[in-house]
């Protein structure tokens, strides 16, 4: 997928062509700014500054491009954010918020990448009424810095979050903490190794996962897009209460132990 203007950095596809059996590595590349309109779907276009000095999170990756373009192409971007609370996981470089979003969109990442997010927010002349950048480590309890309105967002965005196997359980735990049965998560990732698909299999145990076919639009580039919702639990499991059944004392008067079944 090509960008409208050449970037001082390699394209996402070129970056991922280097040893894709490994996690993305930090490469010495020049920082620079790219203009993105997603083939004319986004107006005004997004000004994106990339800088890898703090790691691979400072670069645009292919799944972020596919997710943004899909939402724009299908007219789902406005539907996903109008009047809804929106939280993006590690998506600070890959989503352009809209002024129709109320309350503001929250973009999250590690603390070392927040200055780059702030730079991109300023670069696009966005105010705190439309977008807020926060630190959100995976696997931890929901931080107190997360506004109450976004602790269980209506829409969760996640692109290229599947790349480091030891972090898979932390990512799933974060999704479980943040999502309710009403949350819609747009989840997009590029398959780089077999372990990536094991994450999807694990995710299906606790979430309803619907794959969205994008081959005809984006080609066979190893990128998978899903609509994810949290599975609904039976009422008794929601409350955390187990059903306790105590058998009657036998007619001979012998005392029996209570039988507890879940």
N, C-alpha and C positions, 0 to 999 in steps of 0.2 A: 504494500500500500504506500503510495507515494505522497509526499507532502507538497504543498503548493510552492514553497520556496526552499532552496537548498539550505540545509542546516550545517553548521560547523561540525556537528556530531555526525557519526554514522547513522544511517537510517535504523529504525528498530529491527528490521529484518536482518540487516548486515551485522548488527551487534549480536543478535541471537544465533547467527550462523557459526560463531566461534565457540566450539566445544559446548554444545547444548546439553551434553550429559552432565554438566556441572552447573552449579548455581551461577547466576549472573555475577561477574566479577567487576571490580572497579578498574576502569581503564583510564589511562592518561589521555584525555581529549580536551580540546579547547571548549570553553563555555561559549554559548551563543544563544541567540533568540530566533525563533521560527514563527512564521505566520500560518495558522491553520484555519481553514474554512470547511474542512471535511467535504471536499468536492462541491463547494458552494452551498452546503446545507446549513451552515452557521453564519449568520450575519448580525452584527459585525464579527469578523474573524477573531480568533483567539491569538493573543501574543503569548508565546510560550518560551520562557528562558530555561535552558537546561544547563546544569553544572554538576559534574560528577565528583567534585572535590570531597563530598561527604559520603560518597558511595553510589551504588547503582540506582537508588531511589531518586536521584536527581535527573533521571533521563526518562523520556517518553518511551513506553513499551508497547508492542503490537496489540495486546488485548485491550489496552485502554483506548486505542484508536478504533478498534472494532466495536467495543461497547458504546462509545460516544456516537459513532456513525450509525449504528443500528437504532439507537434511541431517537436520533434525529431523523433518520430515513423513514421510520415507522410512525413518526409523530408521537412517540411515547415520552419524549423528554418533558414536554409541558405537562402531560398527564401525570408523570411521575413526581413532579415537584410543585404543581399549583396547589397552594394551600396545604401542603404536606410537609412534615418534618423529614429532612433528608440528611443522611450521614454517609460520607464516603470513607472507606477504609483504604489507607495508603494510596489515595487517588488524587493527591494534590496537584499533580501536573497534567491530569488527563480529563478534566471536566470543566466546562465553562458554565457557571451558574447563570440563571436568567433573572431579570428584575421582577418577574412575576412570582418568584418564590417567597412565600411567607409561611412560617418564620424563615430566617436565613439558613442556607446550606452550610453544614459543618464538614470541613475536610480534615482528615486526620493523618498523622504519620508519627515517626519517631521525633524526639525533640531536636535532633541535629538537622532535620530537614525543614523545620518550621521557618527559619529565615528565608529559605528559597521559596516556600509557599507564600510568605509575606511579600517577597519581591514580585512574584507573579500576580498577586492580588493588586498590588499598586500599579504594576505594568498595564493591567487591563482597566484601571480606574474604577475598581469595585469598592463599594463601601461595606462597612460592617453590617449594614441592613440586609445585604444579599449573601455574604459569605464570611465565615469565621474559621480560622485555622487553630486546631488544638492538638495536643499530644495525646495519643491513645495507644499505649503498649498492648499487645495481644496477650490474652491469657490471664490478665489481672482483673481485679474487680473494676467495675465501671468507675472511672476517676471522678472525684468531686468537681473537677473543672468542667465536666460535661453538663451542659444545661439540662434541667429536669425535663424540658420539652423534647430533648433528643435522646434520653436514656433508653427509650424504646421507639425508635424512629419508624415512620410510615414506610419510608423507602431506604434501603441500604444498597450502596454501590460498592462493588469489589472487582477490581481488574488486576490481573497479573499478581495476585496475592499467593498463588501456589507456585513456589519456586525453591523452597528450602524445607526438606522433609522434617527435620526436628521441630519446625514451627507449625506443622499441620495441626497437632492437637490444640495448640494455643489459638490458632485462627478459628477452629471450630468452637472452642469454648467461648471466644469473644462473640461469635455469631449467635450462640445459644443465649448468652447474657443479654444481648441487645435486641434480639428479635422476639416478637410476639406472634401469635397465630395470624395476625392481621398484617404483619410486615411483608412487603415484597422486596426480595433481594435480587438484583441483577448481578450475576456472577459470571465473569469471563476470564478465561485463562488459556495460556498456550502450553500444550503438552511438550515437555522437554525430556521426560524420562517416564518409565513405567510407574514409578512411585506417585506421580501426579494423579494418575487415574485411580490409585488406591484411595487418595483423599476424597475423590468424588464418590466412590463406593461407601466410604465411611460416612460421608455427608448424607447419603440417601437413607441411612439408618434413623436419622433424627429429623430429616427435612424431606419435604416433597420437592423433588427435583425434576423439572421439565426442560429437556434439551431443546434449544431453538436452532433449527437448521439455517446455517448462514453460508453454506457452500456456494450457492448460486449467486450470492452477493459479494462475498469476500474471497472466494477461491479456496482451494485445499491448502491451507497454510498451517494446519495443526492447531487452530484456535477453536475453542469450544465456548459456547454461550448458553447460560441456563437462567431460567426463572426459578427462584428458590423460595419456598415458604416453610415455616415451621410446622411440624406435624401436630395435629390436634390430639390431645390426650384425653382419655376417659375422665369423667368428673371425679371419680374416687382417686385417681392417680394425681389429678391436679391438686387436690387437697392434701395429698401426702398421707392420707389415712388408709390403713389396711383393714380389711374386714376381719373381725374377730368372731369366731364361732366357738362356743363352749358347749361341749357335749354334756348331756344330762348325766347325772349320777346314776350308775347302774342300779337296777332294782334290788341287788343284793347288798346295797349300802356301801359298797367299796368305792373309795374316792378315786376319781380319774383326773389326770392332768388336763388342763385346758389345751385344746388344739387351736393353733393360730395359723391361719392361711392368708396369703396375700391376695 
